[in-house]
Amino acid sequence: MNETLLTTPSADLVLTPRYRAYDTLIGVILILCTAVGVPANISALIFFCRKRSTRQLSTRLYIAVCVVDTCSSIIHLPVAAGLFNKRHGGLFNVKILCVGWYTTFLFLQRMSMFLVVPYSALIP
């Protein structure tokens, strides 16, 4: 009755077929989000850049949101590649790229949240 519950799986347990199925599922979801997010945000970016009133604050905020969301969609590709590759580091084996990815990821998250605040103030 003294079983110890693991809160996180060990490295050996993650490589079992059960967890590999979860990795594949998460990887497929990330690829699908990228496949939908990038074209949708690029088409929205083209639409807002072609508007005559690109000097308005709301249009500039929409353009910034489209750029941040496009980058946010693309940044998940190395994670998906690692999940499909049995969690081998790939690009994340290089420390400077790993730190750069993490910094960029945090910046994009915060910028996305920041851009919502002034946009929300513009909505009547």
HULIN-V651026 format. One record per backbone hydrogen bond with DSSP energy under -0.5 kcal/mol. NH is the residue of the N-H (numbers start at 1). CO is the residue of the C=O. E is the energy in kcal/mol with one decimal. If there is no record, write none. Layout:
nh:NH co:CO e:E
nh:NH co:CO e:E
This chain:
nh:3 co:1 e:-0.8
nh:5 co:3 e:-0.6
nh:6 co:4 e:-0.5
nh:14 co:10 e:-1.7
nh:15 co:11 e:-0.7
nh:15 co:12 e:-0.5
nh:16 co:13 e:-1.5
nh:20 co:16 e:-2.2
nh:21 co:17 e:-1.8
nh:22 co:18 e:-1.1
nh:23 co:19 e:-2.5
nh:24 co:20 e:-2.5
nh:25 co:21 e:-2.3
nh:26 co:22 e:-2.7
nh:27 co:23 e:-2.6
nh:28 co:24 e:-2.6
nh:29 co:25 e:-2.2
nh:30 co:26 e:-2.4
nh:31 co:27 e:-2.2
nh:32 co:28 e:-2.6
nh:33 co:29 e:-2.4
nh:34 co:30 e:-2.0
nh:35 co:31 e:-2.8
nh:36 co:32 e:-1.8
nh:37 co:33 e:-3.0
nh:38 co:34 e:-2.1
nh:40 co:36 e:-1.7
nh:41 co:37 e:-2.4
nh:42 co:38 e:-2.4
nh:43 co:39 e:-2.4
nh:44 co:40 e:-2.0
nh:45 co:41 e:-2.4
nh:46 co:42 e:-2.5
nh:47 co:43 e:-2.1
nh:48 co:44 e:-2.5
nh:49 co:45 e:-2.2
nh:50 co:46 e:-1.6
nh:51 co:47 e:-0.6
nh:54 co:51 e:-0.5
nh:54 co:52 e:-0.8
nh:56 co:53 e:-1.3
nh:60 co:56 e:-2.1
nh:61 co:57 e:-2.5
nh:62 co:58 e:-2.2
nh:63 co:59 e:-2.3
nh:64 co:60 e:-2.4
nh:65 co:61 e:-2.6
nh:66 co:62 e:-2.4
nh:67 co:63 e:-2.2
nh:68 co:64 e:-2.5
nh:69 co:65 e:-2.7
nh:70 co:66 e:-2.1
nh:71 co:67 e:-2.3
nh:72 co:68 e:-2.4
nh:73 co:69 e:-1.8
nh:74 co:70 e:-1.9
nh:75 co:71 e:-2.2
nh:76 co:73 e:-0.6
nh:77 co:74 e:-1.8
nh:80 co:76 e:-2.2
nh:81 co:77 e:-2.5
nh:82 co:78 e:-1.9
nh:83 co:79 e:-2.0
nh:84 co:80 e:-2.2
nh:85 co:81 e:-1.1
nh:86 co:83 e:-0.7
nh:87 co:82 e:-2.2
nh:88 co:85 e:-1.6
nh:92 co:89 e:-2.2
nh:93 co:90 e:-1.4
nh:94 co:91 e:-1.2
nh:95 co:93 e:-0.7
nh:98 co:94 e:-2.2
nh:99 co:95 e:-2.7
nh:100 co:96 e:-2.2
nh:101 co:97 e:-2.6
nh:102 co:98 e:-2.4
nh:103 co:99 e:-2.5
nh:104 co:100 e:-2.4
nh:105 co:101 e:-2.8
nh:106 co:102 e:-2.4
nh:107 co:103 e:-2.4
nh:108 co:104 e:-2.6
nh:109 co:105 e:-2.1
nh:110 co:106 e:-2.4
nh:111 co:107 e:-2.8
nh:112 co:108 e:-2.2
nh:113 co:109 e:-2.0
nh:114 co:110 e:-2.6
nh:115 co:111 e:-2.4
nh:116 co:112 e:-0.9
nh:117 co:113 e:-0.9
nh:117 co:114 e:-0.6
nh:118 co:114 e:-0.9
nh:119 co:115 e:-1.2
nh:120 co:116 e:-2.6
nh:121 co:117 e:-1.5
nh:122 co:118 e:-0.9
nh:122 co:119 e:-0.7
nh:123 co:119 e:-0.8
